[in-house]
Every structure is written in C-alpha cells, then in structure tokens.
Amino acid sequence: MANDQGYRIGDAADRSGVSAANIRYYEKEGLVAPQARSDNSYRIYSDADVHRLRFIRLCRAMDMSLDEVRTLLALDLRSKADCDAACVALDSHLGHVRERLRELRSLEKDLIALRDCCDGTDAQCHIIETLHARADRQPLASARPTRAARHV
C-alpha cells in the first residue's frame, strides 16, 4: 500500500520486481535498508529504495555477484574516479562471464560426445553405460582436488 510515507515490503516488491524474501535478504547483506518503520514496525521503503532494488535486480540479471553489486552501488555516477572504478568492475565481471562461457562450451562438447555414444539401436544404452564408467573413474571425495569457487 503506497502512501506519502512510502511503501510496505509487498508494494516495494511489486514496484521493483524483487520478491519480498529477496528484499529481506538484500537487507541482511547490507545492500538496501528501509528508511523507516511504521508505527506497527512494518518496513517502509521510499522511491529511492525501490530504484535501488531495481538496480540490484538488473545487476543480478547480468549475473553479477553481490560483491560486484555492492561495489557498483557504492559508486557516484558524477565522479570520474568512480566511472573508472565502474569500468574496472565491469571488466572483471566480463572476465568471469568469459570463463563461464568457456566452461559451458566445454560442457556442450562433452554432452554432444556423450549423446553420440548411443543411437538407440543397441540392446543397452551406451549413454548410461558411459556415465557409469565415468562415475567409476571419479576420485574419492577425500582425494578430490579442490575446485575454484564459482563466481556467483
């Protein structure tokens, strides 16, 4: 319900496209803070808060991490130094996206090769057979090399 004082969380969610649960999470993460609370302790969001939520939603839709979003939120759009910092942040994110694209292309090739294992004419499925063989070759969990953490 909108009024002169602002919006309750459900209205802010409707106006921003961010779910109420995500708004609460972003508050917990320090990305947004409602400007006030009503007499009955409801969070009250301003138009600026709704804009900030839209900004966060847009950045998340571009697969940015919360840290990247936090960095961009801290920048001033009128500052030349902050413009440079925004470029650095975006260049870094592009690097993550390009790495993920390489991973996805490799996965695509692997899936195509796996699919080519079977044309459905044999008595048994060679796709499932190949997956079982790969599972048998997997190292034990304790001996598994650590994998780099995902970006997002």
C-alpha positions, 0 to 999 in steps of 0.5 A: 500500500503506497502512501506519502510515507512510502511503501510496505515490503509487498508494494516495494516488491511489486514496484521493483520486481524483487520478491519480498524474501529477496528484499529481506535478504538484500537487507541482511547483506547490507545492500538496501535498508528501509528508511523507516518503520511504521508505527506497527514496525512494518518496513517502509521503503521510499522511491529511492529504495525501490530504484535501488532494488531495481538496480540490484535486480538488473545487476543480478540479471547480468549475473553479477555477484553481490560483491560486484553489486555492492561495489557498483552501488557504492559508486557516484555516477558524477565522479570520474574516479568512480566511472573508472572504478565502474569500468574496472568492475565491469571488466572483471565481471566480463572476465568471469562471464568469459570463463563461464562461457568457456566452461559451458562450451566445454560442457556442450562438447562433452554432452554432444560426445556423450549423446553420440555414444548411443543411437538407440539401436543397441540392446543397452544404452551406451549413454548410461553405460558411459556415465557409469564408467565415468562415475567409476573413474571419479576420485574419492571425495577425500582425494578430490582436488579442490575446485575454484569457487564459482563466481556467483 
